[in-house]
Amino acid sequence: MSDIKNNPCAPVAATKHRVVWADASRMTAVDSNSIDLIVTSPPYPMIAMWDDIFGKQNRNIHKALKKNNGMAAFEAMHLLLDNVWKEVWRILKPGRFACINIGDATRTIGDHFALYPNHARILSALTRLGFTPLPDILWRKQTNAPNKFMGSGMLPAGAYVTLEHEYILIARKGGKREFTQPAEKQGRRESAYFWEERNTWFSDVWFDIKGSRQALTDPALRKRSAAFPFEIPYRLINMYSAKGDTVLDPFLGTGTTSWAAMAACRNSIGIEMDRHFKPTVFADPAAVRMAANARIDQRLKDHRAFVEERQDKGYHFKHMNTHYNFPVMTAQEKSLRLDRPVKARKIDENILQITYSMAIDHQEPNAPGHDSAGPRQKSLFTTD
Ligand SMILES: C[S@@+](CC[C@H](N)C(=O)[O-])C[C@H]1O[C@@H](n2cnc3c(N)ncnc32)[C@H](O)[C@@H]1O
């Protein structure tokens, strides 16, 4: 299907990825109005695993918990996060988005069971800062735990529904982003996603995303991080930014957002105050290549399957993608191209540079690397 013979696999771009070991409530290393997208997941207030990290920043939090004053602890934790949202407002360029993954908490303090509505508290903080709240995404998590039900079992009226969803809050600083220069317009067109991806990604319920990224080898760190699945930042980055933009995560943890930015051909900055993650974040660039390339291959494969299914039903496509020479639903997808990370260079221990080649469509019989995608790509990906 692809016309790869006319598309030599030459590097098309380079991106930079930086980690800053600091408190996100003072992002002095980041200029005002310099960031194109925030993708993040903060520590969740009133989820017990984060009590210490909040408690170290404000001793009143532990005192409130000891006095069984859950709502006071909840508010004190959010006052700490508010300082980060204030910084997020400062560093974002006008017209750019903040996407925040957050779950509510349920907890029994003393003998009082309650919901702590983190998503609502963060949304009102963002709105107070001047952000425009936009329709959010409900991430429906898959759980089969038999003991997930809480309360009085089969007897009314003392049972509680289980929390099986989290939110992705979406807010914009100011009005719509303008793409005015010819190069910006071209970059935006090349950053397009497929029509059928749009139909899933822009649905307000995501129920097809499971578990967290498994690439991190140390189980203790994985537990400590509460990492989100690669697919969450990967989708959000593709949905709300263009190639070459800079994405920032103020709560980087294991680095999932930076990995997703590398896979999506965006630059990234990650802020993290727990230095335990230092040996992990950029430790394994080969794993970045594998995760990125697997996802890119899957996107091309899914599109081919979509095209074939529609053609089998007698549908004729009106448009062709100019890079891959495969049919697409709309004119907006004609310049869509996926860039594959092929080389990672460590500039220093906290900065990684990635270079790219256009992702070929391995289904094309004459495409270089056909039937040998794994080894060929592996040899292309080197670290200096
Ligand atoms: C929910 S985890 C983020 C996990 C991340 N999304 C991932 O995939 O690994 C929250 C992270 O925020 C960090 N953190 C908490 N408060 C912070 C602050 N004020 N500044 C910077 N990092 C902070 C924690 O150490 C933790 O790693």
PDBQT file of the ligand as one rigid body, heavy atoms in Angstrom, charges set to zero:
ROOT
HETATM    1  C1  LIG A 401       1.055  10.120  40.318  1.00  0.00    +0.000 C 
HETATM    2  S1  LIG A 401       2.784  10.260  40.294  1.00  0.00    +0.000 S 
HETATM    3  C2  LIG A 401       3.098  10.543  38.586  1.00  0.00    +0.000 C 
HETATM    4  C3  LIG A 401       3.349   9.284  37.831  1.00  0.00    +0.000 C 
HETATM    5  C4  LIG A 401       3.720   9.520  36.390  1.00  0.00    +0.000 C 
HETATM    6  N1  LIG A 401       2.580   9.980  35.625  1.00  0.00    +0.000 N 
HETATM    7  C5  LIG A 401       4.261   8.240  35.760  1.00  0.00    +0.000 C 
HETATM    8  O1  LIG A 401       3.678   7.741  34.791  1.00  0.00    +0.000 OA
HETATM    9  O2  LIG A 401       5.245   7.696  36.280  1.00  0.00    +0.000 OA
HETATM   10  C6  LIG A 401       3.092  11.816  41.020  1.00  0.00    +0.000 C 
HETATM   11  C7  LIG A 401       4.567  12.193  41.054  1.00  0.00    +0.000 C 
HETATM   12  O3  LIG A 401       4.655  13.552  41.476  1.00  0.00    +0.000 OA
HETATM   13  C8  LIG A 401       5.810  13.708  42.282  1.00  0.00    +0.000 C 
HETATM   14  N2  LIG A 401       5.610  14.948  43.046  1.00  0.00    +0.000 N 
HETATM   15  C9  LIG A 401       4.758  15.156  44.070  1.00  0.00    +0.000 A 
HETATM   16  N3  LIG A 401       4.757  16.442  44.464  1.00  0.00    +0.000 NA
HETATM   17  C10 LIG A 401       5.646  17.076  43.644  1.00  0.00    +0.000 A 
HETATM   18  C11 LIG A 401       6.077  18.419  43.517  1.00  0.00    +0.000 A 
HETATM   19  N4  LIG A 401       5.617  19.388  44.327  1.00  0.00    +0.000 N 
HETATM   20  N5  LIG A 401       6.986  18.714  42.571  1.00  0.00    +0.000 NA
HETATM   21  C12 LIG A 401       7.473  17.748  41.745  1.00  0.00    +0.000 A 
HETATM   22  N6  LIG A 401       7.102  16.460  41.806  1.00  0.00    +0.000 NA
HETATM   23  C13 LIG A 401       6.189  16.117  42.749  1.00  0.00    +0.000 A 
HETATM   24  C14 LIG A 401       5.866  12.425  43.083  1.00  0.00    +0.000 C 
HETATM   25  O4  LIG A 401       7.178  12.175  43.556  1.00  0.00    +0.000 OA
HETATM   26  C15 LIG A 401       5.407  11.399  42.040  1.00  0.00    +0.000 C 
HETATM   27  O5  LIG A 401       6.501  10.851  41.368  1.00  0.00    +0.000 OA
ENDROOT
TORSDOF 0
